[in-house]
Amino acid sequence: MKTNEHFPAQLNGTEEIDLVDILLTLFAHKYKIIITTLLCALLAFLYSVNIEPLYTASVLVQLEKNTQNNLISKLMDPLIDESTSSATEIGILTSRRVLNQTIDKLGLQIDVREKKFPFIGQWLSAFTKESPHDISVSSFNVPTENEDKPWTLTVLGPDRYQIDTGESGVVSGKTHQTLKQNGFTLNVAALNAPEGTKFILTKYSRYAVTQALLKRLTAVELNKDSRLLNVSFSGPDKQKIIAILNSISLNFMEDNRQRKAEEASKKLDFVNSLLPGVQEKLNQADRQLHNFKEENGSIDLPMEVKAALDSSVAIQSQQNELQLAKVELSKKYTSNHPVYRALLEKEALLNQDKNALSQVIAAMPKKQQEILSIKRDIEAGQEIYMQLLSKQHELGITRASTVASIRIIDEAVSNPIPTGSNKGLNVVLGALLGGILSCGYCLALHVFRRTLEDVDMIERHGVDVLASIPVSEYSQRKRRHKLTSGKTSQDIWLAQEHPEDLAIESLRSLRTSIFIALKQAGKNSLLISGATPGAGKTFISSNLAAIMADTGKSILLIDADLRLGKLHELLGVREKEGVSDILQGSLMFEKAIQPTARAGLDILSRGSVSGQSSELLGSDLFAQLLQWAQLQYDYVIVDTPPILAITDAAIVAEHVGFVLLVLRYKTNSVKELSNVIHRFKKCGIELDRAVFNGVQNGESSAYKYSRYSTSL
């Protein structure tokens, strides 16, 4: 055997992948793509059947503008940002304060579901048109640490049930009776299910229910500054989502009314606290006026004094109104807010007018100043007192008949068609997704795992291809017939059963090349091995040996695959008393030889299965066996395991004329061929020649079948 002097040149050029190549690749994997597409479509259909329909209910809410007193309204109208008010109201709508009222009113913490078979239970119920079963639970409480956990309730009869409470065991109960057990409290109002039906009861925590509501609740303003909120809620039960949404909107409106009533109460309390002081000041001013008249008698006021008095009273009245406004605005805004700053600016202007009027009054006679001061206090006090009485009356009415500044325009209504209910569309999308994924996988496999598709791809690695063996149509028909008839599919000895097959004709051409190669090698033995399992090395060795025997030569076929050799089954001889028995020293060479149904062809089966095949084949006894066989027969063919599986082929290769590697069309890859060459090189063996097996009817580079998966 020649040693390897140089490593074969690798492929230097780059192969372009064009549109035709892509289409041929997809066509080659058509069955894989079709099966994947149909499977994804089936999964999409099952998903559409099992998924709960999702309905959406919506309600339209109007945020009315809050009414203020005249001064505050004049200050706020040009400055207020109403979009902030809408965002604030949306935040209140989605707050726990509003949602918790709905949770308590509708009992949303209790969830009852019938226990069904996973995944297909819903589909089976729909297919059998079985009427739904349900139970009515009035109350269900569990310890806090057991919230959000499922509990199984089993119906025992029309009015009896049992529930598994975990560590406390199974407890039985009756309808309309409260069951209490170690912190568990359960009251079942009705059982509308046959005996043996199981239900899953869950008491969710308030936090978990709130988070679930928030995920399905949305509130948005229809248009900027429109103060119209579109509130929507989604869920599988139309009636339930309508009830939940109506409850949330009503609770939101009631919360707004209560906030306004509380605000009115606080204002009324503030006004009530001011009235006694104002009344006391007014009485004091009356006493001062009475004392002044007793001491000085009646005094007629000139026109300029009366004008000053009216101006002073007006300024004092406006200042008192500003003080009330400051108290009210300080509860909502900081001192830097534009509305509050506008109020301070107005107060500064009034102080300027008051100072100017004070200078005019200071120039009057002392008696006029004194009477002016007393009359100003009386008239200003009377006006303030009347304003407070009016405000008290107004706030009293407001508190008693508070109306929310929120109005429900449209009550909740659900979309009659659930979202995602189009089963046909889901199936189409599932099939499309399956097609895309399968095509992508096949193209990625084609790009990253380049398989051998023509002879040139092999010979560019420095390995001569002696023959291309086409797929046997006869073997395929026989295999399909056995599969359809329920029989076990086994390989056939094609040269014996159908010698006119095109594959056998190609092997006859290979026979001539082998005779020439063996003559050049100076030995009469060759080794046949595959790159990987399934390449067809057993098919090649058995049929090649048969047609070589047809030339009148004596042929010995040795099965050196001591682990998984199947030549004895294919040629119909006994398995025992073969190579492994000889190499273990328990059998003579001549006694292990078995004749076959083909004249001139003998076989040496593998013998007993051995886990130490490498040690046995590397022994001196095996070398002696080959030397003896080469003297006794015209040609010796050694069938070995795939070289990339175990190294037995490299061990045997040292004793034969040359190595014939079997590569399978579109099964073995370029990388595998490189690994085989490298594996033999490490053992000092030059890979001489190869045979390209499984090619479609002589078209070595054509795509007709996606993959030829088994050896012939």
Buried (B, 14 or more C-beta within 10 A) or exposed (E): BEEBEEEBEEEEEEEEEEEEBBEBBBEBBEEBBEEBBBBBBBBBBBBBBBBEBBBBBBBBBBBEEEEBEEBBEEBBEEEBEBEEBBEEBBEBBBBEEBBBBBBEEBEBBBBBEBBBEEEEEBBBBEEEEEEEBBBEBBEBBBEEEBBBEEBBBBBBEEBBBBBBBBEEEEBEBBBEEEBEEEEBEBBBEBBEBEEEBBBBBBBBEBEBBBEBBEEBBBBEBEEEEEBBBBBBBBBEEBEBBBBBBBBBBBBBBBBBBEBBBEBBBEBBEBBBEBBEEBBEBBEEBBEBBEEBEEEEEEEEBEEEBEEBBEBBBBBBBBBBBBEBBBEBBEEEBEEEBBBBBBBEEBBEEBEEBBEEBEEBBEEBEEEBBBBBBBBBBBBBBBBBBEBBBEBBEBBBEBBEEBEBBBEBEEEBEBBEEBEEEEBEEBBEBBBBBBBBBBBEBBBEBBEEEBBBBBBEBBBBBBBEBBBBBBBBEBBEEBBEEBEEEEEEEEBBBBBBEBBEBBBBBBBBEBBEBBBEBBEEBEBBBBBBBBBBEBBBBBBBBBBBBBBBBBBEBBBBBBBBBBBEBBBBBBBEBEBEBBBBBBBBEEBEBEEBBBEBEBEBBBBBBBBBEBEBBBEBBBBEBBBBBBEBBBEBBBBBBBBBBBBBBBBBBBBBBBBBBBBBBBBBBBBBBBEBBBBBBEBBBEBEBBBBBBBBBBBBEEEBEBBEBBBBEBBB
